[in-house]
Amino acid sequence: MSEKNGTKILLAFIAGAAVGAAIGYFLNSDKKEEIISDIKEGASKLKNDIEDNLTKAKEMVNHLRKEKTETTTENQA
């Protein structure tokens, strides 16, 4: 293993340990419930936004299909 790869692995390990320690600290803190609630609220909002955008995209596709069908019908006439 080259020294460059060894350094990258060591830095990744240190970064992972730091993230793990931070998560452990917050989950053991007094604000644990507040943090979990905020995460759940954010995930719920993200889910709703995705569903709304998916619905809008489906409506747009259906609209474009309808326009194409109408245009094709008019051109054939």
Protein Blocks (a to p, Z undefined) as FASTA:
>chain_A
ZZklmmmmmmmmmmmmmmmmmmmmmmmmmklmmmmmmmmmmmmmmmmmmmmmmmmmmmmm
mmmmmmmmmmmmmmmZZ
